[in-house]
Amino acid sequence: MDQTTPRQQILAQPANTARTALGVLALCFALSMIGRGLGESFTVFLKPISGNFGWDRAQVVSVYSLTWLVSGLTAPVVGRLLDRSGPRVVYSLGVFLLGAAFAIAAYAHSLWQFQLTIGLCVGFGAALIGNVPNAILLGRWFGPRLPTAMAVVYSAMGGGVLLLLPASQILIDHLGWRGAYQLFGAVALCLFVPVVLLPWRRLAAGAPHVMKKTEDDPLHAGWTLAGALRHHAFWALFATFFFTAVGMYCLSAQIVAYLIDVGFPPLQAATAWGFSGVVLLFGMLGVTWLDGLIGRRPSVLISYAISISGILLLWLLQFYPNYLVLTGFVLTFGSMIGSRGPLISATAIKFFRGKRIGTIFGTISIGSGLGSALGSWSGGLLHDFTHSYNPLIIFSLVNVVLGMLPFLVVPALRR
């Protein structure tokens, strides 16, 4: 089995093609890190905003839930927009929405204003520069090595968390949460013009050898959204995205608050969870390496087993709030929080390949957005109703197991 990395593979191509492919990979990584990092930064803003306005946990978490709900629900729109208008429009609009949203949110005084800016606009902006356009764009350059390329880009989520969560806490300590939002907005808006001026025609063209192989594929124009909706593989992938996101996001939205509540100082809590970004990169690449070594199904199942052990360590932290258990939690839960994404995305793109892949993959990705939103919102409700994190941890475990089931029972995913 071919074990070459994306870099090794493309360096075998002409120099200009290799440079462009690496440039596309770096660009997707950077934009994904910005979008995901800004979206996840709300976990640090949760406590100061709640304290400022006196809102309960479920009310504040509803903003975070809306972010990822909108990100998921708009994924088909993003895919169709990419199919029709190209990446320049998609990525430029995404950067602009993110900058404008944070700049306006700095002056918010009502819950609906946060829901409109940080929820609706950040959610759509993150989707526009997120996994759907990145997967399709990278597929044009990396072909069969897409899982590894996507693992690199998915790890950008960890990079964004590592960079922006501690930075958010530092900015809140020095500027207040409004000042931090103003700075985030200004930085994002400054990126708008450079993104517009990128050579998108060249970046969207793809590697000639990859595009030729795609065009020669008899299924190149085969799949439509209607046809995909009638296949069990579509709903299996949708369910995996949905339940896994519920299980992971019902915890991740409150991890910083949880660590503070069990006794860790706020900056240490934000920094510890931020370091999940470091281990996420190794988790992504490790699972992708296993995919080439032992196959997709066992690799995915191993990643779920590690996630479950991380959830159990999080439960243990309330009884033993020490750095050894905290390190174990970050290494297990943090390294696997998005590790399945590249493999599931590559599976969907390979199975439903064709001219309508943007729309189809975007529709599948609704499952991830719905799960992220439902998970974080229901997690806030569970905490408010029970005043305990234990029901939340049980809820997470159940959904992670449900997310794993399609790889155990669905024929299309068992092969």
C-alpha positions in Angstrom: 0.0 0.0 0.0 1.3 3.5 -0.8 2.6 5.1 2.3 4.0 8.3 0.8 3.0 11.5 2.4 1.3 14.3 0.5 4.6 16.2 0.2 6.5 13.2 -1.1 3.7 12.5 -3.7 3.4 15.9 -5.1 7.2 16.5 -5.2 7.2 13.7 -7.8 5.2 16.1 -10.0 6.6 19.2 -11.8 8.0 21.8 -9.5 5.3 24.4 -10.1 2.5 21.8 -9.4 4.3 20.7 -6.2 4.6 24.3 -5.0 1.0 25.1 -5.7 -0.3 22.0 -4.0 1.7 22.8 -0.9 0.4 26.4 -1.1 -3.2 25.1 -1.2 -2.5 22.9 1.8 -1.0 25.7 3.8 -3.8 28.1 2.8 -6.6 25.6 3.8 -4.7 25.0 7.1 -4.4 28.7 7.9 -8.0 29.6 7.0 -9.4 26.5 8.9 -7.3 27.5 11.9 -8.7 31.0 11.9 -12.3 29.9 11.4 -12.3 27.1 13.9 -10.2 28.9 16.5 -12.5 31.9 16.5 -15.6 29.7 16.8 -14.1 27.7 19.7 -12.9 30.8 21.5 -16.4 31.3 22.8 -15.7 28.6 25.4 -13.4 31.1 27.1 -15.9 34.0 26.8 -18.7 31.9 28.3 -18.0 32.7 32.0 -17.3 36.5 31.6 -20.3 37.1 29.4 -22.5 35.0 31.7 -21.2 36.9 34.7 -21.6 40.3 33.0 -25.3 39.8 32.1 -26.3 37.3 34.8 -27.5 34.7 32.2 -27.6 31.0 33.1 -25.4 28.4 31.4 -28.0 27.2 28.9 -28.7 30.8 27.7 -25.1 31.6 27.0 -24.2 28.1 25.6 -27.1 28.7 23.1 -24.9 31.1 21.3 -22.1 28.5 20.9 -24.8 25.9 19.9 -26.2 28.2 17.2 -22.7 28.8 15.8 -22.2 25.1 15.0 -25.9 24.6 14.1 -25.6 27.3 11.4 -22.2 26.0 10.3 -23.8 22.5 9.7 -27.0 23.7 8.2 -25.3 26.0 5.7 -22.8 23.4 4.6 -24.9 22.4 1.5 -25.2 26.1 0.7 -21.4 26.4 0.9 -20.9 23.3 -1.3 -23.4 24.6 -3.9 -21.8 28.1 -3.9 -18.4 26.5 -4.4 -19.7 24.4 -7.3 -21.3 27.5 -9.0 -19.1 30.5 -8.0 -15.7 29.1 -7.1 -13.5 29.5 -4.1 -12.8 33.2 -4.4 -16.4 34.1 -3.5 -16.7 31.4 -0.8 -13.5 32.1 1.1 -13.6 35.9 0.8 -17.2 36.0 2.1 -16.3 33.8 5.0 -13.4 36.0 6.2 -15.5 39.1 5.9 -18.4 37.6 7.9 -16.1 36.5 10.7 -14.5 40.0 11.0 -17.8 41.9 10.9 -19.4 39.5 13.4 -16.8 40.0 16.1 -16.5 43.7 15.5 -20.3 44.1 16.0 -20.5 41.6 18.9 -18.1 43.8 20.9 -21.1 46.2 21.3 -23.8 43.6 22.0 -26.1 44.0 25.1 -28.8 41.4 24.4 -28.7 37.7 24.0 -30.3 37.9 20.5 -27.4 40.2 19.4 -24.9 37.5 20.4 -27.0 34.9 18.7 -27.1 37.0 15.5 -23.3 37.8 15.4 -21.4 35.1 17.2 -24.1 32.5 16.4 -25.4 33.1 12.9 -22.6 35.1 11.2 -19.6 33.3 12.8 -21.3 29.9 12.1 -21.8 30.7 8.4 -18.4 32.4 8.2 -16.7 29.3 9.7 -18.5 27.0 7.2 -17.4 29.2 4.3 -13.7 28.7 5.2 -14.1 25.3 6.8 -14.1 21.6 6.0 -16.5 21.4 3.0 -14.6 23.8 0.6 -11.2 22.6 2.0 -12.0 19.0 1.3 -13.1 19.7 -2.2 -10.2 22.0 -3.0 -7.7 19.6 -1.6 -9.2 16.7 -3.5 -8.3 18.4 -6.7 -4.6 18.3 -5.7 -4.0 15.2 -3.6 -6.4 12.6 -5.1 -5.9 9.3 -3.3 -3.8 10.9 -0.6 -6.7 13.2 0.5 -7.1 11.5 3.9 -3.6 12.6 4.9 -4.0 16.1 3.5 -7.3 16.4 5.3 -5.7 15.2 8.5 -3.3 18.1 8.3 -6.1 20.6 7.7 -8.3 19.1 10.4 -5.5 19.5 12.8 -5.8 23.3 12.2 -8.7 23.1 14.6 -6.2 22.1 17.3 -3.9 24.9 16.2 -6.7 27.4 16.5 -7.6 26.2 19.9 -4.0 26.2 21.0 -3.5 29.7 19.8 -6.8 31.4 20.5 -8.0 30.0 23.8 -5.1 31.1 25.9 -4.9 34.3 23.9 -8.6 34.9 24.5 -8.1 34.6 28.3 -5.1 36.9 28.2 -7.0 39.5 26.2 -10.1 39.2 28.4 -7.8 39.8 31.5 -6.2 42.9 30.0 -8.9 44.4 27.6 -12.1 42.8 28.8 -14.3 40.6 26.6 -15.5 43.5 24.5 -11.9 44.7 23.8 -11.0 41.1 22.9 -13.9 40.9 20.4 -12.9 44.2 18.8 -9.3 43.0 18.3 -10.5 39.7 16.8 -12.8 41.6 14.4 -10.1 44.0 13.3 -7.6 41.2 12.6 -10.1 39.1 10.6 -11.2 42.1 8.5 -7.6 42.9 7.7 -7.4 39.5 6.0 -10.3 40.2 3.6 -8.3 42.0 0.8 -5.4 39.5 0.7 -7.8 36.6 0.4 -9.7 38.3 -2.4 -6.5 38.9 -4.3 -5.2 35.4 -4.2 -4.7 33.6 -7.6 -7.8 31.5 -7.2 -8.1 30.5 -10.8 -4.8 28.6 -10.4 -5.6 27.3 -7.0 -8.9 25.9 -8.1 -7.6 24.3 -11.3 -6.1 21.2 -9.4 -3.2 19.0 -10.3 -3.3 17.9 -13.9 -2.7 14.2 -13.1 -5.4 14.2 -10.5 -8.0 16.1 -12.6 -7.4 13.9 -15.6 -8.0 10.7 -13.5 -11.2 12.3 -12.1 -12.5 13.2 -15.6 -11.7 9.7 -16.8 -13.7 8.1 -14.0 -17.0 6.8 -15.3 -18.7 8.1 -12.1 -17.3 11.6 -12.6 -20.8 13.0 -13.4 -22.8 10.2 -11.9 -24.0 11.0 -8.4 -26.7 13.6 -7.7 -28.0 14.7 -4.3 -31.3 12.8 -4.9 -29.4 9.6 -5.7 -27.2 10.0 -2.7 -30.1 10.5 -0.4 -31.5 7.1 -1.4 -28.3 5.2 -0.5 -27.7 3.8 3.0 -24.1 5.0 3.0 -25.2 8.6 2.9 -27.3 8.2 6.1 -24.6 6.1 7.8 -22.1 8.9 7.3 -24.6 11.5 8.4 -25.4 9.5 11.6 -21.7 9.1 12.4 -21.1 12.8 12.0 -24.2 13.6 14.1 -23.8 11.3 17.1 -20.1 11.8 17.3 -20.5 15.6 17.3 -23.2 15.4 20.0 -21.0 13.3 22.2 -17.9 15.5 21.8 -19.5 19.0 21.8 -21.7 18.5 24.8 -18.4 18.4 26.7 -16.1 20.6 24.7 -18.3 23.7 25.1 -17.9 23.4 28.9 -14.5 21.9 29.4 -12.8 25.2 30.4 -15.7 26.0 32.8 -15.5 22.4 34.2 -11.7 22.6 34.8 -12.3 25.9 36.7 -15.1 24.4 38.7 -12.9 21.5 39.8 -10.2 23.8 41.0 -7.9 24.9 38.2 -7.1 28.6 37.8 -8.8 30.2 34.7 -5.6 30.8 32.7 -4.4 27.3 33.5 -7.7 25.8 32.5 -7.8 27.6 29.1 -4.1 26.8 28.4 -4.5 23.1 29.3 -7.5 22.7 27.0 -5.7 24.9 24.4 -2.8 22.3 24.4 -5.3 19.8 23.0 -4.4 21.6 19.8 -0.8 20.2 20.0 -1.9 16.6 20.6 -4.7 16.9 18.0 -2.1 17.1 15.2 -0.5 13.9 16.3 -3.9 12.2 16.8 -5.0 13.2 13.3 -1.8 12.0 11.6 -1.7 8.9 13.8 -5.2 7.7 12.9 -4.5 8.5 9.2 -1.3 6.5 9.4 -3.2 3.6 10.9 -5.7 3.9 8.0 -2.9 3.1 5.6 -1.5 0.4 7.8 -4.5 -1.6 9.1 -7.5 -0.2 7.2 -10.2 2.4 7.7 -12.6 0.6 9.9 -10.2 -0.6 12.6 -8.5 2.8 12.6 -11.8 4.6 13.3 -12.8 2.1 16.0 -9.4 2.6 17.8 -10.0 6.3 17.7 -13.4 5.9 19.3 -11.9 3.7 22.1 -9.3 6.4 22.9 -12.1 9.1 23.0 -14.1 7.0 25.5 -11.0 6.6 27.7 -10.6 10.4 27.6 -14.2 11.0 28.7 -13.7 8.6 31.7 -10.5 10.6 32.6 -12.6 13.8 32.5 -15.0 12.2 35.0 -12.1 11.2 37.2 -10.8 14.8 37.4 -13.6 15.9 39.7 -12.3 13.4 42.3 -8.6 13.8 41.5 -8.0 17.3 40.1 -4.3 16.9 39.5 -2.0 17.5 36.5 -1.4 13.8 35.9 -5.1 13.0 35.2 -5.5 16.3 33.4 -2.6 15.4 31.1 -4.1 12.0 30.4 -7.4 13.6 29.5 -5.9 16.2 27.1 -3.8 13.5 25.5 -6.7 11.1 24.9 -9.8 13.2 24.4 -7.9 16.1 22.9 -6.0 14.0 20.4 -9.2 12.3 19.1 -11.7 15.1 19.2 -11.7 15.4 15.4 -9.4 12.5 14.4 -12.2 10.7 12.5 -13.1 13.7 10.4 -10.5 13.3 7.6 -11.3 9.6 7.2 -15.1 10.1 7.1 -14.7 13.1 4.8 -12.4 11.1 2.4 -14.9 8.2 2.5 -17.8 10.4 1.5 -15.8 12.2 -1.3 -14.6 8.9 -2.7 -18.0 7.2 -2.5 -20.1 10.0 -3.9 -17.4 11.4 -6.3 -18.6 13.5 -9.2 -19.5 17.0 -10.3 -22.1 17.4 -7.4 -19.7 16.4 -4.6 -19.8 19.9 -3.1 -23.6 19.7 -2.6 -23.6 16.1 -1.5 -20.7 16.4 1.0 -22.2 19.6 2.3 -25.5 17.9 3.0 -23.8 15.1 4.8 -22.0 17.7 6.9 -25.3 18.9 8.2 -25.0 16.0 10.6 -21.9 17.4 12.2 -23.4 20.9 12.6 -26.7 19.6 14.0 -24.8 17.3 16.4 -22.5 20.1 17.5 -25.4 22.4 18.2 -27.6 19.8 19.9 -24.7 18.5 22.0 -23.5 21.9 23.3 -27.1 23.2 23.9 -28.3 20.0 25.6 -25.0 20.0 27.7 -25.8 23.4 29.0 -29.4 22.3 29.9 -28.2 19.2 31.6 -25.8 21.3 33.7 -28.5 23.8 34.6 -31.1 21.1 35.6 -28.8 18.9 37.6 -26.0 21.3 38.7 -23.6 18.4 38.0 -21.4 17.3 35.2 -22.0 13.6 35.7 -25.2 13.4 33.6 -23.3 15.3 30.9 -20.5 12.8 30.9 -22.9 9.9 30.7 -24.8 11.6 27.8 -21.5 12.1 26.0 -20.5 8.4 26.4 -23.8 7.2 25.0 -23.6 9.4 21.9 -20.0 8.5 21.2 -20.9 4.8 21.2 -23.8 5.6 18.8 -21.5 7.4 16.5 -19.2 4.4 16.4 -22.1 1.9 15.6 -22.3 2.6 11.8 -18.7 1.3 11.4 -19.8 -1.9 13.1 -23.0 -2.6 11.4 -23.3 -0.7 8.1 -22.0 -2.8 5.1 -20.7 0.3 3.1 -18.5 1.4 6.1 -17.4 -2.1 7.1 -15.5 -2.7 3.8 
